[in-house]
Amino acid sequence: MTGTGSPGRGRQEPDGGRGGGADGGLPRRLLRNETLLVLALSLGASGVSALISFIGSLTRPGGLKDQAAMMNSSQAPGRPWLDLTWQLFGIATALVPVALVAHLLLRERAGGLRAVGLDRRRPGFDLSRGVCVAAVIGGSGLLLYLGARAAGFNLTVVPESLPGVWWKVPVLIASAVQNAVVEEVIVVGYLLRRLGQLGWTPVAALAASAVLRGSYHLYQGIGGLVGNMVMGVIFVLLYRRWGRVGPLVAAHALIDTVAFVGYALLAGKVGWLPTA
């Protein structure tokens, strides 16, 4: 769902800018600064953090596959209720940038997150497409990770190391959904919209989105970087085709849920799954 913009402005993303200016009258400098602030508060900062972490892994004695990239770990070992509180706090605060994006899209009278296709208008469409995408991306992603780790390009990813308490699986699912909402709303829907309004070409916007997605997975190693960049390209193309991040959120949430819960169930019980 893209159209051809005026010369020098590139093609608009789904539900692109309205009115006479880049954002219905808002100056481009304001939009540029806004975009940088949103990224600095969310996944842009995560990209810098991942780069620092990867440099630390490279300069540490031993190979990458002998080191672990930890996810969803305990925040208060031996204190399950406090741990649960920290887990829920982390999930809730991670969603604040999404709330900010919704506010900014309401400000420009674009309809909030409806402007990027995160709403309840087409649940069947979003879920069915999401399941199909998850099946393709999830399986190929696992193979890429195993191959990159075997080649020494990736750390051993530990998707979860939570204690075996009653809230473990619900928290892992909530974490998967949070990851999906934050990444697809900001890296696909919001970023592509703003870059289109700022005059970026479709190819440049696609590259920026894919590189950003790969950057904040660099803490996992080269496999995490490359695999997520490829995923980023595919997700941008699907977003431009469907005009909605809903299917992408569904796919991402399913991929992460299978990874997190699957690791919790299978770690140490099957030989093909690397553990720390």
C-alpha positions as CSV (number, residue, x, y, z in Angstrom):
1,M,0.0,0.0,0.0
2,T,2.4,2.6,-1.2
3,G,2.1,5.5,-3.6
4,T,4.4,7.6,-5.7
5,G,5.4,10.9,-4.0
6,S,6.6,14.1,-5.5
7,P,10.1,14.3,-6.9
8,G,12.8,14.2,-4.2
9,R,10.4,13.0,-1.5
10,G,10.3,9.3,-2.3
11,R,7.3,7.0,-1.9
12,Q,5.0,7.3,1.0
13,E,4.6,4.4,3.5
14,P,1.1,3.1,4.3
15,D,-1.1,5.9,5.6
16,G,1.7,8.4,5.0
17,G,1.7,12.1,5.9
18,R,-1.4,14.3,5.4
19,G,-1.7,17.9,4.7
20,G,0.6,20.4,3.2
21,G,3.7,19.7,5.3
22,A,5.8,16.6,6.0
23,D,3.4,15.8,8.9
24,G,0.2,17.7,8.2
25,G,2.1,21.0,8.7
26,L,4.8,20.0,11.3
27,P,8.3,21.0,10.2
28,R,10.7,18.3,9.1
29,R,13.3,19.3,11.8
30,L,10.7,18.6,14.4
31,L,9.9,15.2,12.9
32,R,13.6,14.3,12.6
33,N,14.3,15.2,16.3
34,E,11.1,13.4,17.4
35,T,12.2,10.3,15.6
36,L,15.7,10.4,17.1
37,L,14.3,10.8,20.6
38,V,11.9,7.9,20.2
39,L,14.8,5.7,19.0
40,A,17.1,7.0,21.8
41,L,14.5,6.0,24.3
42,S,14.0,2.5,22.8
43,L,15.6,0.3,20.2
44,G,18.2,2.8,19.0
45,A,19.7,2.7,22.5
46,S,19.4,-1.1,22.5
47,G,21.4,-1.1,19.3
48,V,24.3,0.8,20.9
49,S,24.1,-1.4,24.0
50,A,24.2,-4.5,21.8
51,L,27.3,-3.2,20.0
52,I,29.1,-2.6,23.3
53,S,28.2,-6.0,24.5
54,F,29.4,-7.6,21.3
55,I,32.8,-5.8,21.5
56,G,33.1,-7.1,25.0
57,S,32.4,-10.7,23.8
58,L,34.9,-10.4,21.0
59,T,37.6,-9.2,23.3
60,R,37.0,-11.8,26.0
61,P,39.1,-14.9,26.0
62,G,37.6,-17.9,24.3
63,G,35.3,-18.2,21.3
64,L,31.9,-16.7,20.9
65,K,30.1,-20.0,21.1
66,D,31.6,-20.6,24.5
67,Q,29.9,-17.5,25.8
68,A,26.2,-17.0,26.6
69,A,23.7,-14.3,25.6
70,M,21.2,-14.3,28.4
71,M,17.5,-13.4,28.0
72,N,14.6,-13.4,30.5
73,S,16.8,-14.1,33.5
74,S,15.8,-13.8,37.2
75,Q,15.9,-10.3,38.7
76,A,15.7,-11.5,42.3
77,P,17.0,-15.1,42.7
78,G,15.4,-16.9,45.6
79,R,12.6,-14.3,46.0
80,P,9.9,-15.3,43.5
81,W,7.3,-12.6,44.3
82,L,9.9,-9.9,44.1
83,D,11.2,-11.5,40.9
84,L,7.7,-11.5,39.4
85,T,7.3,-7.8,40.3
86,W,10.5,-6.9,38.6
87,Q,9.6,-9.0,35.5
88,L,6.2,-7.3,35.2
89,F,7.8,-3.9,35.8
90,G,10.3,-4.5,33.0
91,I,7.6,-5.6,30.6
92,A,5.4,-2.6,31.3
93,T,8.2,0.0,31.1
94,A,9.5,-1.5,27.9
95,L,6.1,-0.6,26.3
96,V,6.3,3.1,27.2
97,P,7.9,4.0,23.9
98,V,4.9,2.4,22.1
99,A,2.6,4.5,24.2
100,L,4.7,7.6,23.1
101,V,4.4,6.6,19.5
102,A,0.6,6.2,19.9
103,H,0.5,9.7,21.4
104,L,2.5,11.2,18.6
105,L,0.3,9.6,15.9
106,L,-2.8,10.9,17.7
107,R,-1.2,14.3,17.7
108,E,-1.0,14.3,13.9
109,R,-4.6,13.1,13.8
110,A,-3.5,9.8,12.2
111,G,-5.6,7.7,14.5
112,G,-2.9,6.5,16.9
113,L,-1.7,3.0,16.4
114,R,-4.4,2.4,13.8
115,A,-2.3,4.4,11.5
116,V,0.3,1.6,11.4
117,G,-2.3,-1.2,11.5
118,L,-2.2,-2.3,15.1
119,D,-5.9,-2.5,16.1
120,R,-8.8,-4.9,16.3
121,R,-10.3,-4.3,12.9
122,R,-8.9,-7.5,11.2
123,P,-8.0,-10.1,13.9
124,G,-8.5,-13.1,11.7
125,F,-6.3,-11.6,8.9
126,D,-3.6,-10.6,11.4
127,L,-3.4,-14.0,13.1
128,S,-3.6,-16.2,10.0
129,R,-0.9,-14.3,8.2
130,G,1.1,-14.1,11.4
131,V,1.0,-17.9,11.8
132,C,2.2,-18.5,8.3
133,V,5.1,-16.0,8.6
134,A,6.1,-17.4,12.0
135,A,6.3,-20.9,10.5
136,V,8.7,-19.8,7.8
137,I,10.8,-17.3,9.7
138,G,11.0,-19.3,12.9
139,G,12.2,-22.5,11.3
140,S,14.8,-20.8,9.0
141,G,15.9,-18.6,11.9
142,L,16.7,-21.6,14.1
143,L,18.7,-23.2,11.4
144,L,20.7,-20.0,10.8
145,Y,21.4,-19.7,14.6
146,L,22.6,-23.3,14.9
147,G,24.8,-22.9,11.8
148,A,26.3,-19.6,12.9
149,R,27.0,-20.9,16.4
150,A,28.7,-24.1,15.0
151,A,30.8,-21.8,12.8
152,G,31.9,-19.8,15.8
153,F,30.1,-16.6,14.7
154,N,27.4,-16.6,17.4
155,L,27.1,-16.8,21.2
156,T,25.1,-19.5,22.8
157,V,21.7,-17.9,23.2
158,V,19.9,-18.7,26.4
159,P,16.3,-17.6,25.9
160,E,15.3,-18.0,29.5
161,S,16.8,-18.8,32.9
162,L,13.8,-18.1,35.2
163,P,13.2,-20.3,38.2
164,G,10.6,-23.1,37.9
165,V,7.7,-21.2,39.5
166,W,4.0,-20.9,38.5
167,W,4.4,-17.6,36.7
168,K,7.3,-18.7,34.5
169,V,5.4,-19.5,31.3
170,P,2.9,-16.6,31.6
171,V,5.9,-14.2,32.0
172,L,7.7,-15.7,29.0
173,I,4.6,-15.3,26.9
174,A,4.1,-11.7,28.1
175,S,7.8,-11.0,27.3
176,A,7.4,-12.4,23.8
177,V,4.3,-10.2,23.1
178,Q,6.1,-7.1,24.5
179,N,9.1,-7.7,22.2
180,A,6.8,-8.1,19.3
181,V,4.7,-5.0,19.9
182,V,7.8,-2.7,20.6
183,E,9.8,-3.9,17.7
184,E,7.1,-4.0,15.0
185,V,5.4,-0.7,16.0
186,I,8.7,1.2,16.3
187,V,11.0,-0.4,13.7
188,V,8.4,-1.0,11.0
189,G,5.3,1.1,11.4
190,Y,6.5,4.2,13.0
191,L,10.0,4.4,11.5
192,L,8.9,3.8,8.0
193,R,6.1,6.4,8.3
194,R,8.5,9.0,9.6
195,L,11.2,8.3,7.1
196,G,8.7,8.5,4.3
197,Q,7.5,11.9,5.6
198,L,11.1,13.1,5.8
199,G,11.6,12.3,2.1
200,W,13.6,9.0,2.4
201,T,13.3,6.7,-0.6
202,P,11.6,3.3,-0.1
203,V,14.9,1.5,-0.5
204,A,16.7,3.7,2.0
205,A,13.9,3.4,4.5
206,L,13.9,-0.4,4.2
207,A,17.7,-0.5,4.7
208,A,17.5,1.7,7.8
209,S,14.7,-0.5,9.3
210,A,16.6,-3.7,8.6
211,V,19.9,-2.5,9.9
212,L,18.3,-1.1,13.1
213,R,16.6,-4.5,13.7
214,G,19.8,-6.3,13.2
215,S,21.8,-3.9,15.4
216,Y,20.0,-4.5,18.6
217,H,20.4,-8.3,18.2
218,L,24.2,-8.0,17.7
219,Y,24.7,-9.0,21.3
220,Q,23.9,-12.5,20.1
221,G,26.7,-12.5,17.5
222,I,27.0,-12.2,13.8
223,G,24.2,-14.7,13.2
224,G,21.8,-12.6,15.3
225,L,22.8,-9.5,13.3
226,V,22.5,-11.0,9.8
227,G,19.4,-13.2,10.6
228,N,17.4,-10.3,12.0
229,M,18.4,-8.0,9.1
230,V,17.0,-10.5,6.7
231,M,13.9,-10.8,8.8
232,G,13.7,-7.0,8.8
233,V,13.7,-6.8,5.0
234,I,11.0,-9.4,4.8
235,F,8.8,-7.7,7.4
236,V,9.1,-4.3,5.7
237,L,8.1,-5.8,2.4
238,L,5.1,-7.6,4.1
239,Y,4.1,-4.4,5.8
240,R,4.1,-2.5,2.5
241,R,2.0,-5.2,1.0
242,W,-0.6,-5.5,3.8
243,G,-0.4,-2.0,5.3
244,R,-0.6,-3.4,8.8
245,V,1.9,-4.3,11.6
246,G,-0.8,-6.6,13.1
247,P,0.4,-9.7,11.2
248,L,4.0,-8.9,12.0
249,V,3.3,-8.5,15.7
250,A,1.4,-11.9,15.7
251,A,4.3,-13.6,13.9
252,H,7.0,-12.1,16.1
253,A,5.1,-13.0,19.3
254,L,4.6,-16.6,18.1
255,I,8.3,-16.9,17.2
256,D,9.5,-15.6,20.5
257,T,6.9,-17.6,22.5
258,V,8.1,-20.8,20.9
259,A,11.7,-19.9,21.5
260,F,11.2,-18.9,25.1
261,V,8.8,-21.7,26.2
262,G,10.4,-24.3,23.9
263,Y,13.8,-23.7,25.5
264,A,12.3,-23.9,29.0
265,L,10.8,-27.3,28.1
266,L,13.6,-28.8,26.0
267,A,16.9,-27.4,27.4
268,G,19.1,-30.2,28.6
269,K,16.7,-32.9,27.2
270,V,17.6,-32.8,23.5
271,G,21.1,-33.0,22.1
272,W,20.6,-30.5,19.2
273,L,19.7,-27.5,21.4
274,P,22.8,-25.7,22.8
275,T,22.8,-24.7,26.4
276,A,25.1,-22.6,28.5
